Amino acid sequence: MMVIVVENAPPRLRGRLGVYLIEVHCGVYVGTQSKRVREMLWKQVVSFIDDGNAVMMWKTNTESGFDFVTHGKNRRVPVEMDGLKLVAFHPEAIQRWA
C-alpha cells in the first residue's frame, strides 16, 4: 500500500495521480503500486508540485513497517534518529541540540 498527500498541487499533477491511485479525500491518494510505479509517481510529484508540498508513504520492511519521503515547504520534516525515521516540527530546534 502507498499513500500520497499533496497540498497546493496543480490540476495536471492531481490528474496524473488520479490515473494510478484513488483520491479518497482532497489531495489524498491511495493505492497498491509496484516500487517502479511508486518511484515514477514520486518523480512526477517532485517535477510538477511547483510551490506546493507533498508526502509519500509506503509499506516496507523497516522497524516501523513503513517509510516516507517529503518534498516542498512544510513545518514537518523527516529526521532520522538511531536508525528510526521520525518527524520533527521545528527543525531549527533540532539543529541547536546537535
Biopython code that builds the backbone (N, CA, C, O; Angstrom):
import numpy as np
from Bio.PDB.StructureBuilder import StructureBuilder

atoms = [
    (1, "MET", "N", (0.842, -1.180, 0.000)),
    (1, "MET", "CA", (0.000, 0.000, 0.000)),
    (1, "MET", "C", (0.880, 1.233, 0.000)),
    (1, "MET", "O", (1.953, 1.253, 0.603)),
    (2, "MET", "N", (0.420, 2.234, -0.669)),
    (2, "MET", "CA", (1.109, 3.520, -0.657)),
    (2, "MET", "C", (0.090, 4.646, -0.589)),
    (2, "MET", "O", (-1.044, 4.511, -1.048)),
    (3, "VAL", "N", (0.519, 5.764, -0.002)),
    (3, "VAL", "CA", (-0.331, 6.944, 0.139)),
    (3, "VAL", "C", (0.483, 8.156, -0.276)),
    (3, "VAL", "O", (1.632, 8.311, 0.136)),
    (4, "ILE", "N", (-0.111, 9.010, -1.088)),
    (4, "ILE", "CA", (0.500, 10.290, -1.445)),
    (4, "ILE", "C", (-0.466, 11.392, -1.034)),
    (4, "ILE", "O", (-1.647, 11.358, -1.377)),
    (5, "VAL", "N", (0.055, 12.375, -0.292)),
    (5, "VAL", "CA", (-0.745, 13.524, 0.121)),
    (5, "VAL", "C", (-0.107, 14.764, -0.498)),
    (5, "VAL", "O", (1.087, 15.006, -0.319)),
    (6, "VAL", "N", (-0.892, 15.543, -1.220)),
    (6, "VAL", "CA", (-0.383, 16.760, -1.847)),
    (6, "VAL", "C", (-1.199, 17.956, -1.378)),
    (6, "VAL", "O", (-2.404, 17.844, -1.151)),
    (7, "GLU", "N", (-0.533, 19.109, -1.235)),
    (7, "GLU", "CA", (-1.183, 20.371, -0.913)),
    (7, "GLU", "C", (-0.758, 21.392, -1.953)),
    (7, "GLU", "O", (0.409, 21.444, -2.342)),
    (8, "ASN", "N", (-1.697, 22.192, -2.396)),
    (8, "ASN", "CA", (-1.445, 23.226, -3.399)),
    (8, "ASN", "C", (-0.835, 22.643, -4.675)),
    (8, "ASN", "O", (0.041, 23.253, -5.290)),
    (9, "ALA", "N", (-1.297, 21.480, -5.057)),
    (9, "ALA", "CA", (-0.787, 20.833, -6.267)),
    (9, "ALA", "C", (-1.560, 21.329, -7.484)),
    (9, "ALA", "O", (-2.770, 21.539, -7.401)),
    (10, "PRO", "N", (-0.884, 21.516, -8.603)),
    (10, "PRO", "CA", (-1.573, 21.947, -9.817)),
    (10, "PRO", "C", (-2.486, 20.826, -10.332)),
    (10, "PRO", "O", (-2.234, 19.648, -10.082)),
    (11, "PRO", "N", (-3.548, 21.207, -11.055)),
    (11, "PRO", "CA", (-4.502, 20.203, -11.553)),
    (11, "PRO", "C", (-3.853, 19.109, -12.405)),
    (11, "PRO", "O", (-4.288, 17.958, -12.362)),
    (12, "ARG", "N", (-2.825, 19.453, -13.173)),
    (12, "ARG", "CA", (-2.202, 18.431, -14.020)),
    (12, "ARG", "C", (-1.572, 17.319, -13.187)),
    (12, "ARG", "O", (-1.604, 16.155, -13.585)),
    (13, "LEU", "N", (-0.999, 17.668, -12.033)),
    (13, "LEU", "CA", (-0.416, 16.652, -11.163)),
    (13, "LEU", "C", (-1.512, 15.830, -10.494)),
    (13, "LEU", "O", (-1.403, 14.608, -10.389)),
    (14, "ARG", "N", (-2.559, 16.497, -10.045)),
    (14, "ARG", "CA", (-3.665, 15.770, -9.405)),
    (14, "ARG", "C", (-4.307, 14.798, -10.381)),
    (14, "ARG", "O", (-4.671, 13.682, -10.011)),
    (15, "GLY", "N", (-4.442, 15.223, -11.620)),
    (15, "GLY", "CA", (-4.993, 14.335, -12.637)),
    (15, "GLY", "C", (-4.095, 13.144, -12.907)),
    (15, "GLY", "O", (-4.572, 12.022, -13.080)),
    (16, "ARG", "N", (-2.801, 13.390, -12.943)),
    (16, "ARG", "CA", (-1.836, 12.316, -13.181)),
    (16, "ARG", "C", (-1.877, 11.288, -12.046)),
    (16, "ARG", "O", (-1.863, 10.083, -12.294)),
    (17, "LEU", "N", (-1.929, 11.770, -10.809)),
    (17, "LEU", "CA", (-2.000, 10.852, -9.674)),
    (17, "LEU", "C", (-3.300, 10.056, -9.703)),
    (17, "LEU", "O", (-3.328, 8.881, -9.340)),
    (18, "GLY", "N", (-4.373, 10.708, -10.139)),
    (18, "GLY", "CA", (-5.665, 10.037, -10.213)),
    (18, "GLY", "C", (-5.715, 8.897, -11.216)),
    (18, "GLY", "O", (-6.582, 8.027, -11.121)),
    (19, "VAL", "N", (-4.800, 8.889, -12.172)),
    (19, "VAL", "CA", (-4.736, 7.793, -13.144)),
    (19, "VAL", "C", (-4.263, 6.506, -12.470)),
    (19, "VAL", "O", (-4.731, 5.417, -12.802)),
    (20, "TYR", "N", (-3.331, 6.637, -11.519)),
    (20, "TYR", "CA", (-2.712, 5.470, -10.892)),
    (20, "TYR", "C", (-3.272, 5.140, -9.507)),
    (20, "TYR", "O", (-3.189, 3.997, -9.058)),
    (21, "LEU", "N", (-3.846, 6.147, -8.827)),
    (21, "LEU", "CA", (-4.273, 5.966, -7.443)),
    (21, "LEU", "C", (-5.705, 6.465, -7.272)),
    (21, "LEU", "O", (-6.227, 7.184, -8.124)),
    (22, "ILE", "N", (-6.328, 6.080, -6.172)),
    (22, "ILE", "CA", (-7.683, 6.545, -5.856)),
    (22, "ILE", "C", (-7.580, 7.749, -4.932)),
    (22, "ILE", "O", (-6.881, 7.698, -3.920)),
    (23, "GLU", "N", (-8.272, 8.832, -5.274)),
    (23, "GLU", "CA", (-8.274, 10.022, -4.424)),
    (23, "GLU", "C", (-9.398, 9.851, -3.404)),
    (23, "GLU", "O", (-10.567, 10.069, -3.721)),
    (24, "VAL", "N", (-9.041, 9.459, -2.177)),
    (24, "VAL", "CA", (-10.036, 9.178, -1.143)),
    (24, "VAL", "C", (-10.480, 10.436, -0.406)),
    (24, "VAL", "O", (-11.525, 10.435, 0.244)),
    (25, "HIS", "N", (-9.703, 11.499, -0.499)),
    (25, "HIS", "CA", (-10.029, 12.795, 0.084)),
    (25, "HIS", "C", (-9.272, 13.813, -0.743)),
    (25, "HIS", "O", (-8.331, 13.453, -1.450)),
    (26, "CYS", "N", (-9.655, 15.058, -0.671)),
    (26, "CYS", "CA", (-8.981, 16.073, -1.471)),
    (26, "CYS", "C", (-7.464, 16.056, -1.215)),
    (26, "CYS", "O", (-7.012, 16.386, -0.118)),
    (27, "GLY", "N", (-6.699, 15.676, -2.220)),
    (27, "GLY", "CA", (-5.243, 15.654, -2.119)),
    (27, "GLY", "C", (-4.661, 14.402, -1.492)),
    (27, "GLY", "O", (-3.446, 14.324, -1.312)),
    (28, "VAL", "N", (-5.488, 13.417, -1.152)),
    (28, "VAL", "CA", (-5.012, 12.171, -0.536)),
    (28, "VAL", "C", (-5.252, 11.030, -1.517)),
    (28, "VAL", "O", (-6.396, 10.712, -1.841)),
    (29, "TYR", "N", (-4.168, 10.415, -1.988)),
    (29, "TYR", "CA", (-4.229, 9.354, -2.991)),
    (29, "TYR", "C", (-3.723, 8.051, -2.386)),
    (29, "TYR", "O", (-2.686, 8.025, -1.722)),
    (30, "VAL", "N", (-4.462, 6.974, -2.619)),
    (30, "VAL", "CA", (-4.133, 5.672, -2.045)),
    (30, "VAL", "C", (-4.125, 4.626, -3.148)),
    (30, "VAL", "O", (-4.929, 4.669, -4.079)),
    (31, "GLY", "N", (-3.187, 3.675, -3.020)),
    (31, "GLY", "CA", (-3.149, 2.589, -3.991)),
    (31, "GLY", "C", (-2.125, 1.545, -3.625)),
    (31, "GLY", "O", (-1.391, 1.680, -2.647)),
    (32, "THR", "N", (-2.088, 0.510, -4.421)),
    (32, "THR", "CA", (-1.079, -0.539, -4.257)),
    (32, "THR", "C", (-0.351, -0.646, -5.586)),
    (32, "THR", "O", (-0.831, -1.281, -6.524)),
    (33, "GLN", "N", (0.801, -0.021, -5.650)),
    (33, "GLN", "CA", (1.590, 0.006, -6.874)),
    (33, "GLN", "C", (2.950, -0.626, -6.622)),
    (33, "GLN", "O", (3.398, -0.726, -5.480)),
    (34, "SER", "N", (3.590, -1.045, -7.679)),
    (34, "SER", "CA", (4.929, -1.617, -7.567)),
    (34, "SER", "C", (5.940, -0.520, -7.213)),
    (34, "SER", "O", (5.645, 0.672, -7.301)),
    (35, "LYS", "N", (7.126, -0.952, -6.814)),
    (35, "LYS", "CA", (8.192, 0.003, -6.485)),
    (35, "LYS", "C", (8.513, 0.877, -7.691)),
    (35, "LYS", "O", (8.753, 2.077, -7.559)),
    (36, "ARG", "N", (8.514, 0.264, -8.851)),
    (36, "ARG", "CA", (8.834, 1.008, -10.071)),
    (36, "ARG", "C", (7.809, 2.121, -10.331)),
    (36, "ARG", "O", (8.189, 3.250, -10.644)),
    (37, "VAL", "N", (6.536, 1.811, -10.206)),
    (37, "VAL", "CA", (5.494, 2.824, -10.419)),
    (37, "VAL", "C", (5.546, 3.865, -9.308)),
    (37, "VAL", "O", (5.380, 5.058, -9.565)),
    (38, "ARG", "N", (5.777, 3.418, -8.067)),
    (38, "ARG", "CA", (5.866, 4.358, -6.941)),
    (38, "ARG", "C", (6.983, 5.376, -7.191)),
    (38, "ARG", "O", (6.780, 6.575, -6.995)),
    (39, "GLU", "N", (8.154, 4.911, -7.621)),
    (39, "GLU", "CA", (9.265, 5.824, -7.878)),
    (39, "GLU", "C", (8.965, 6.753, -9.055)),
    (39, "GLU", "O", (9.353, 7.922, -9.037)),
    (40, "MET", "N", (8.287, 6.246, -10.066)),
    (40, "MET", "CA", (7.909, 7.079, -11.215)),
    (40, "MET", "C", (6.926, 8.170, -10.769)),
    (40, "MET", "O", (7.047, 9.324, -11.179)),
    (41, "LEU", "N", (5.945, 7.795, -9.922)),
    (41, "LEU", "CA", (4.975, 8.783, -9.447)),
    (41, "LEU", "C", (5.656, 9.849, -8.593)),
    (41, "LEU", "O", (5.316, 11.029, -8.691)),
    (42, "TRP", "N", (6.604, 9.451, -7.765)),
    (42, "TRP", "CA", (7.281, 10.441, -6.915)),
    (42, "TRP", "C", (8.108, 11.408, -7.751)),
    (42, "TRP", "O", (8.166, 12.598, -7.444)),
    (43, "LYS", "N", (8.747, 10.911, -8.802)),
    (43, "LYS", "CA", (9.492, 11.802, -9.700)),
    (43, "LYS", "C", (8.548, 12.822, -10.331)),
    (43, "LYS", "O", (8.917, 13.984, -10.499)),
    (44, "GLN", "N", (7.349, 12.404, -10.677)),
    (44, "GLN", "CA", (6.389, 13.328, -11.264)),
    (44, "GLN", "C", (5.884, 14.325, -10.229)),
    (44, "GLN", "O", (5.687, 15.500, -10.540)),
    (45, "VAL", "N", (5.674, 13.859, -8.998)),
    (45, "VAL", "CA", (5.256, 14.773, -7.933)),
    (45, "VAL", "C", (6.314, 15.853, -7.740)),
    (45, "VAL", "O", (5.985, 17.037, -7.683)),
    (46, "VAL", "N", (7.569, 15.461, -7.639)),
    (46, "VAL", "CA", (8.658, 16.419, -7.429)),
    (46, "VAL", "C", (8.770, 17.379, -8.617)),
    (46, "VAL", "O", (9.038, 18.565, -8.429)),
    (47, "SER", "N", (8.569, 16.878, -9.824)),
    (47, "SER", "CA", (8.699, 17.710, -11.019)),
    (47, "SER", "C", (7.561, 18.717, -11.167)),
    (47, "SER", "O", (7.782, 19.834, -11.634)),
    (48, "PHE", "N", (6.343, 18.331, -10.772)),
    (48, "PHE", "CA", (5.170, 19.160, -11.077)),
    (48, "PHE", "C", (4.528, 19.837, -9.875)),
    (48, "PHE", "O", (3.517, 20.519, -10.049)),
    (49, "ILE", "N", (5.059, 19.687, -8.669)),
    (49, "ILE", "CA", (4.378, 20.211, -7.488)),
    (49, "ILE", "C", (4.456, 21.735, -7.410)),
    (49, "ILE", "O", (3.648, 22.344, -6.708)),
    (50, "ASP", "N", (5.390, 22.365, -8.100)),
    (50, "ASP", "CA", (5.568, 23.825, -8.075)),
    (50, "ASP", "C", (5.763, 24.316, -6.638)),
    (50, "ASP", "O", (6.712, 23.904, -5.971)),
    (51, "ASP", "N", (4.872, 25.194, -6.153)),
    (51, "ASP", "CA", (5.007, 25.772, -4.813)),
    (51, "ASP", "C", (4.307, 24.943, -3.738)),
    (51, "ASP", "O", (4.316, 25.324, -2.567)),
    (52, "GLY", "N", (3.719, 23.850, -4.104)),
    (52, "GLY", "CA", (3.017, 23.012, -3.131)),
    (52, "GLY", "C", (3.973, 22.120, -2.365)),
    (52, "GLY", "O", (5.193, 22.246, -2.469)),
    (53, "ASN", "N", (3.393, 21.222, -1.596)),
    (53, "ASN", "CA", (4.225, 20.253, -0.882)),
    (53, "ASN", "C", (3.547, 18.897, -0.925)),
    (53, "ASN", "O", (2.346, 18.788, -1.173)),
    (54, "ALA", "N", (4.345, 17.864, -0.677)),
    (54, "ALA", "CA", (3.831, 16.501, -0.790)),
    (54, "ALA", "C", (4.566, 15.573, 0.156)),
    (54, "ALA", "O", (5.707, 15.819, 0.547)),
    (55, "VAL", "N", (3.885, 14.511, 0.507)),
    (55, "VAL", "CA", (4.494, 13.431, 1.275)),
    (55, "VAL", "C", (4.000, 12.112, 0.676)),
    (55, "VAL", "O", (2.832, 11.984, 0.308)),
    (56, "MET", "N", (4.898, 11.143, 0.585)),
    (56, "MET", "CA", (4.530, 9.816, 0.101)),
    (56, "MET", "C", (4.968, 8.796, 1.144)),
    (56, "MET", "O", (6.107, 8.818, 1.611)),
    (57, "MET", "N", (4.048, 7.898, 1.505)),
    (57, "MET", "CA", (4.325, 6.831, 2.461)),
    (57, "MET", "C", (4.036, 5.504, 1.796)),
    (57, "MET", "O", (3.143, 5.403, 0.956)),
    (58, "TRP", "N", (4.799, 4.473, 2.175)),
    (58, "TRP", "CA", (4.546, 3.149, 1.643)),
    (58, "TRP", "C", (4.977, 2.094, 2.655)),
    (58, "TRP", "O", (5.844, 2.329, 3.497)),
    (59, "LYS", "N", (4.356, 0.945, 2.550)),
    (59, "LYS", "CA", (4.665, -0.173, 3.433)),
    (59, "LYS", "C", (6.004, -0.766, 3.002)),
    (59, "LYS", "O", (6.246, -0.979, 1.814)),
    (60, "THR", "N", (6.859, -1.026, 3.967)),
    (60, "THR", "CA", (8.151, -1.619, 3.666)),
    (60, "THR", "C", (8.664, -2.381, 4.875)),
    (60, "THR", "O", (8.041, -2.376, 5.937)),
    (61, "ASN", "N", (9.788, -3.026, 4.707)),
    (61, "ASN", "CA", (10.350, -3.870, 5.751)),
    (61, "ASN", "C", (11.327, -3.084, 6.630)),
    (61, "ASN", "O", (12.527, -3.358, 6.625)),
    (62, "THR", "N", (10.815, -2.115, 7.380)),
    (62, "THR", "CA", (11.631, -1.340, 8.319)),
    (62, "THR", "C", (11.112, -1.582, 9.733)),
    (62, "THR", "O", (10.123, -2.288, 9.927)),
    (63, "GLU", "N", (11.779, -0.998, 10.707)),
    (63, "GLU", "CA", (11.361, -1.154, 12.099)),
    (63, "GLU", "C", (9.924, -0.675, 12.308)),
    (63, "GLU", "O", (9.148, -1.311, 13.022)),
    (64, "SER", "N", (9.579, 0.444, 11.685)),
    (64, "SER", "CA", (8.230, 0.988, 11.840)),
    (64, "SER", "C", (7.219, 0.341, 10.886)),
    (64, "SER", "O", (6.013, 0.492, 11.079)),
    (65, "GLY", "N", (7.684, -0.366, 9.880)),
    (65, "GLY", "CA", (6.780, -1.021, 8.937)),
    (65, "GLY", "C", (6.413, -0.162, 7.737)),
    (65, "GLY", "O", (5.666, -0.597, 6.860)),
    (66, "PHE", "N", (6.937, 1.052, 7.700)),
    (66, "PHE", "CA", (6.666, 1.949, 6.573)),
    (66, "PHE", "C", (7.842, 2.896, 6.406)),
    (66, "PHE", "O", (8.705, 3.007, 7.277)),
    (67, "ASP", "N", (7.857, 3.569, 5.275)),
    (67, "ASP", "CA", (8.856, 4.604, 5.017)),
    (67, "ASP", "C", (8.147, 5.763, 4.331)),
    (67, "ASP", "O", (7.034, 5.596, 3.832)),
    (68, "PHE", "N", (8.761, 6.911, 4.299)),
    (68, "PHE", "CA", (8.137, 8.066, 3.666)),
    (68, "PHE", "C", (9.191, 9.053, 3.194)),
    (68, "PHE", "O", (10.329, 9.058, 3.664)),
    (69, "VAL", "N", (8.778, 9.883, 2.252)),
    (69, "VAL", "CA", (9.596, 10.984, 1.753)),
    (69, "VAL", "C", (8.715, 12.216, 1.681)),
    (69, "VAL", "O", (7.493, 12.112, 1.572)),
    (70, "THR", "N", (9.335, 13.376, 1.743)),
    (70, "THR", "CA", (8.585, 14.625, 1.638)),
    (70, "THR", "C", (9.246, 15.522, 0.602)),
    (70, "THR", "O", (10.415, 15.351, 0.257)),
    (71, "HIS", "N", (8.475, 16.474, 0.120)),
    (71, "HIS", "CA", (9.009, 17.460, -0.810)),
    (71, "HIS", "C", (8.234, 18.765, -0.638)),
    (71, "HIS", "O", (7.020, 18.748, -0.437)),
    (72, "GLY", "N", (8.932, 19.880, -0.716)),
    (72, "GLY", "CA", (8.298, 21.185, -0.605)),
    (72, "GLY", "C", (8.374, 21.728, 0.814)),
    (72, "GLY", "O", (8.806, 21.041, 1.740)),
    (73, "LYS", "N", (7.942, 22.981, 0.962)),
    (73, "LYS", "CA", (7.978, 23.626, 2.266)),
    (73, "LYS", "C", (6.867, 23.079, 3.146)),
    (73, "LYS", "O", (5.700, 23.038, 2.756)),
    (74, "ASN", "N", (7.261, 22.659, 4.345)),
    (74, "ASN", "CA", (6.328, 22.139, 5.310)),
    (74, "ASN", "C", (6.984, 22.266, 6.674)),
    (74, "ASN", "O", (8.198, 22.106, 6.794)),
    (75, "ARG", "N", (6.199, 22.549, 7.698)),
    (75, "ARG", "CA", (6.824, 22.677, 9.019)),
    (75, "ARG", "C", (7.200, 21.324, 9.612)),
    (75, "ARG", "O", (7.904, 21.265, 10.620)),
    (76, "ARG", "N", (6.738, 20.238, 8.998)),
    (76, "ARG", "CA", (7.130, 18.898, 9.429)),
    (76, "ARG", "C", (8.201, 18.384, 8.472)),
    (76, "ARG", "O", (8.010, 18.383, 7.256)),
    (77, "VAL", "N", (9.317, 17.953, 9.023)),
    (77, "VAL", "CA", (10.392, 17.413, 8.190)),
    (77, "VAL", "C", (10.849, 16.081, 8.775)),
    (77, "VAL", "O", (10.868, 15.910, 9.994)),
    (78, "PRO", "N", (11.217, 15.132, 7.906)),
    (78, "PRO", "CA", (11.701, 13.854, 8.416)),
    (78, "PRO", "C", (13.104, 13.988, 8.997)),
    (78, "PRO", "O", (13.961, 14.673, 8.439)),
    (79, "VAL", "N", (13.317, 13.329, 10.113)),
    (79, "VAL", "CA", (14.641, 13.256, 10.741)),
    (79, "VAL", "C", (14.877, 11.796, 11.117)),
    (79, "VAL", "O", (13.942, 11.067, 11.448)),
    (80, "GLU", "N", (16.136, 11.385, 11.060)),
    (80, "GLU", "CA", (16.469, 10.013, 11.397)),
    (80, "GLU", "C", (17.226, 9.997, 12.713)),
    (80, "GLU", "O", (18.246, 10.670, 12.860)),
    (81, "MET", "N", (16.723, 9.228, 13.668)),
    (81, "MET", "CA", (17.351, 9.128, 14.979)),
    (81, "MET", "C", (17.520, 7.654, 15.314)),
    (81, "MET", "O", (16.541, 6.911, 15.392)),
    (82, "ASP", "N", (18.764, 7.236, 15.511)),
    (82, "ASP", "CA", (19.081, 5.842, 15.847)),
    (82, "ASP", "C", (18.479, 4.862, 14.846)),
    (82, "ASP", "O", (17.995, 3.798, 15.233)),
    (83, "GLY", "N", (18.505, 5.212, 13.574)),
    (83, "GLY", "CA", (18.011, 4.328, 12.528)),
    (83, "GLY", "C", (16.509, 4.344, 12.347)),
    (83, "GLY", "O", (15.987, 3.623, 11.497)),
    (84, "LEU", "N", (15.801, 5.144, 13.122)),
    (84, "LEU", "CA", (14.343, 5.232, 13.009)),
    (84, "LEU", "C", (13.976, 6.591, 12.438)),
    (84, "LEU", "O", (14.420, 7.620, 12.947)),
    (85, "LYS", "N", (13.174, 6.602, 11.389)),
    (85, "LYS", "CA", (12.767, 7.856, 10.758)),
    (85, "LYS", "C", (11.569, 8.427, 11.520)),
    (85, "LYS", "O", (10.542, 7.768, 11.683)),
    (86, "LEU", "N", (11.729, 9.664, 11.979)),
    (86, "LEU", "CA", (10.686, 10.353, 12.735)),
    (86, "LEU", "C", (10.359, 11.667, 12.044)),
    (86, "LEU", "O", (10.956, 11.996, 11.019)),
    (87, "VAL", "N", (9.415, 12.421, 12.598)),
    (87, "VAL", "CA", (9.034, 13.710, 12.038)),
    (87, "VAL", "C", (9.300, 14.783, 13.085)),
    (87, "VAL", "O", (8.895, 14.654, 14.240)),
    (88, "ALA", "N", (9.990, 15.850, 12.665)),
    (88, "ALA", "CA", (10.260, 16.981, 13.553)),
    (88, "ALA", "C", (9.397, 18.154, 13.115)),
    (88, "ALA", "O", (9.245, 18.417, 11.922)),
    (89, "PHE", "N", (8.834, 18.855, 14.093)),
    (89, "PHE", "CA", (8.007, 20.011, 13.782)),
    (89, "PHE", "C", (8.818, 21.285, 13.661)),
    (89, "PHE", "O", (8.455, 22.179, 12.897)),
    (90, "HIS", "N", (9.908, 21.382, 14.399)),
    (90, "HIS", "CA", (10.721, 22.583, 14.369)),
    (90, "HIS", "C", (12.172, 22.172, 14.117)),
    (90, "HIS", "O", (12.939, 21.998, 15.064)),
    (91, "PRO", "N", (12.549, 22.018, 12.856)),
    (91, "PRO", "CA", (13.909, 21.532, 12.564)),
    (91, "PRO", "C", (15.000, 22.439, 13.096)),
    (91, "PRO", "O", (16.094, 21.956, 13.390)),
    (92, "GLU", "N", (14.748, 23.745, 13.234)),
    (92, "GLU", "CA", (15.788, 24.626, 13.752)),
    (92, "GLU", "C", (16.092, 24.288, 15.205)),
    (92, "GLU", "O", (17.231, 24.463, 15.640)),
    (93, "ALA", "N", (15.117, 23.812, 15.970)),
    (93, "ALA", "CA", (15.355, 23.427, 17.359)),
    (93, "ALA", "C", (16.251, 22.188, 17.418)),
    (93, "ALA", "O", (17.091, 22.082, 18.312)),
    (94, "ILE", "N", (16.088, 21.259, 16.491)),
    (94, "ILE", "CA", (16.913, 20.051, 16.472)),
    (94, "ILE", "C", (18.349, 20.408, 16.145)),
    (94, "ILE", "O", (19.273, 19.815, 16.702)),
    (95, "GLN", "N", (18.557, 21.369, 15.251)),
    (95, "GLN", "CA", (19.906, 21.763, 14.891)),
    (95, "GLN", "C", (20.632, 22.366, 16.084)),
    (95, "GLN", "O", (21.847, 22.214, 16.210)),
    (96, "ARG", "N", (19.897, 23.054, 16.965)),
    (96, "ARG", "CA", (20.520, 23.636, 18.146)),
    (96, "ARG", "C", (20.993, 22.559, 19.119)),
    (96, "ARG", "O", (21.990, 22.749, 19.816)),
    (97, "TRP", "N", (20.282, 21.425, 19.171)),
    (97, "TRP", "CA", (20.658, 20.348, 20.089)),
    (97, "TRP", "C", (21.883, 19.592, 19.590)),
    (97, "TRP", "O", (22.638, 19.038, 20.389)),
    (98, "ALA", "N", (22.085, 19.567, 18.276)),
    (98, "ALA", "CA", (23.175, 18.761, 17.717)),
    (98, "ALA", "C", (24.519, 19.397, 17.976)),
    (98, "ALA", "O", (25.547, 18.852, 17.574)),
]
sb = StructureBuilder()
sb.init_structure("model")
sb.init_model(0)
sb.init_chain("A")
sb.init_seg("    ")
for serial, (resi, resn, name, xyz) in enumerate(atoms, 1):
    if name == "N":
        sb.init_residue(resn, " ", resi, " ")
    sb.init_atom(name, np.array(xyz, "f"), 0.0, 1.0, " ", f" {name:<3s}", serial, name[0])
structure = sb.get_structure()
